[in-house]
Amino acid sequence: MTKHQIYTMSLARVYPLYVTKVEKKGRTKTEVDEIIRWLTGYSQEELEAQLEKQADFETFFAEAPQLNPSRALIKGVVCGVRVEDIEEPTMQEIRYLDKLIDELAKGKAMEKILRK
C-alpha cells in the first residue's frame, strides 16, 4: 500500500498556505505558529528549523518533541472526514493541524482553539 502524498509533502510548502488563509480573515502568522507549537511541542526555533530543512509531514510529526495530550479534544470535520474517527495516527495529526487552522480562519478565540 502506498502512502498518501501528503505524508511526503514538505510542511514548508503548506505553511505559507496556512498563513495566507488566516491572514485573509484578519488573523496572523504568529497565531499559526502558536497553534503549531501547542500541537507539537516544538519551540519557535525548532519550528523554523523544520521549515528550513523542508521536513515532510511524516518526519515533522515523528520528530515532534511533545504532542499535546489535549489534541484528543479536537473534534469536527476536515475534508469531509471526522478527525476523531481517523485511524492512521500520522494522518490524524495532519488533520488535527488542518482543523485548528480552520478554526483560526473562522475567527475562533485562541483559548478555545488551544482547548484551554
C-alpha positions as CSV (number, residue, x, y, z in Angstrom):
1,M,0.0,0.0,0.0
2,T,1.4,3.4,-1.0
3,K,1.4,6.3,1.4
4,H,-0.8,9.3,0.9
5,Q,1.1,12.0,-0.9
6,I,0.6,14.5,2.0
7,Y,3.0,12.4,4.1
8,T,5.9,13.2,1.8
9,M,4.8,16.8,1.2
10,S,7.0,19.4,2.9
11,L,5.4,21.4,5.7
12,A,7.3,24.4,4.3
13,R,5.2,24.0,1.1
14,V,1.9,24.1,3.0
15,Y,2.8,26.5,5.8
16,P,2.5,29.7,3.6
17,L,-1.0,28.5,2.5
18,Y,-2.0,28.2,6.2
19,V,-0.7,31.8,6.8
20,T,-2.4,33.2,3.8
21,K,-5.7,31.5,4.7
22,V,-5.7,33.0,8.2
23,E,-4.4,36.4,7.1
24,K,-7.3,36.8,4.7
25,K,-9.5,36.5,7.8
26,G,-7.6,39.0,9.9
27,R,-5.5,36.6,11.8
28,T,-1.7,36.3,12.0
29,K,1.3,34.2,11.2
30,T,2.2,34.4,14.9
31,E,-1.1,32.7,15.7
32,V,-0.4,30.0,13.2
33,D,3.0,29.4,14.8
34,E,1.4,29.3,18.3
35,I,-1.1,26.6,17.1
36,I,1.7,24.5,15.6
37,R,3.8,24.8,18.8
38,W,0.9,24.0,21.0
39,L,0.1,20.9,18.9
40,T,3.6,19.6,18.6
41,G,5.7,20.9,21.4
42,Y,8.3,22.5,19.1
43,S,9.9,25.8,20.2
44,Q,9.7,28.6,17.7
45,E,13.4,28.0,16.8
46,E,12.7,24.3,16.3
47,L,9.6,25.0,14.2
48,E,11.7,27.4,12.0
49,A,14.4,24.8,11.6
50,Q,11.8,22.2,10.5
51,L,10.5,24.6,7.9
52,E,14.0,25.5,6.8
53,K,15.0,21.8,6.3
54,Q,11.8,21.2,4.3
55,A,10.7,18.4,6.7
56,D,7.8,16.4,5.3
57,F,4.7,16.0,7.4
58,E,5.6,12.4,8.4
59,T,9.0,13.5,9.7
60,F,7.7,16.7,11.2
61,F,5.2,14.8,13.4
62,A,7.5,11.9,14.1
63,E,10.1,14.3,15.4
64,A,7.7,16.4,17.4
65,P,9.1,16.9,20.9
66,Q,5.8,16.5,22.8
67,L,2.4,16.0,21.0
68,N,-0.1,17.8,23.1
69,P,-2.4,15.4,25.0
70,S,-5.3,17.8,24.7
71,R,-5.3,17.3,21.0
72,A,-7.7,14.4,21.6
73,L,-10.3,17.1,22.4
74,I,-10.1,18.3,18.7
75,K,-13.4,17.2,17.1
76,G,-15.0,18.1,13.8
77,V,-14.9,17.6,10.1
78,V,-11.9,18.3,7.8
79,C,-12.1,17.4,4.1
80,G,-15.4,15.6,4.8
81,V,-13.9,13.3,7.4
82,R,-14.3,13.5,11.2
83,V,-10.9,14.0,12.7
84,E,-11.7,11.9,15.7
85,D,-12.5,8.9,13.5
86,I,-9.2,8.8,11.6
87,E,-7.4,5.7,12.5
88,E,-4.0,6.3,10.9
89,P,-2.0,8.3,13.5
90,T,0.0,10.5,11.2
91,M,-3.0,11.4,9.1
92,Q,-4.9,12.2,12.2
93,E,-2.1,14.6,13.4
94,I,-2.1,16.3,10.0
95,R,-5.9,16.7,10.1
96,Y,-5.8,18.0,13.7
97,L,-3.5,20.7,12.4
98,D,-5.8,21.4,9.5
99,K,-8.8,21.7,11.9
100,L,-7.0,24.1,14.2
101,I,-6.0,26.3,11.2
102,D,-9.7,26.2,10.0
103,E,-10.9,27.3,13.4
104,L,-8.4,30.2,13.5
105,A,-9.5,31.3,10.0
106,K,-13.2,31.1,11.2
107,G,-12.4,33.6,13.9
108,K,-12.5,31.3,16.9
109,A,-10.8,32.6,20.0
110,M,-7.2,31.2,20.6
111,E,-8.2,30.0,24.1
112,K,-10.9,27.8,22.5
113,I,-8.6,26.7,19.6
114,L,-5.9,25.6,22.1
115,R,-8.5,23.8,24.2
116,K,-7.7,25.8,27.4
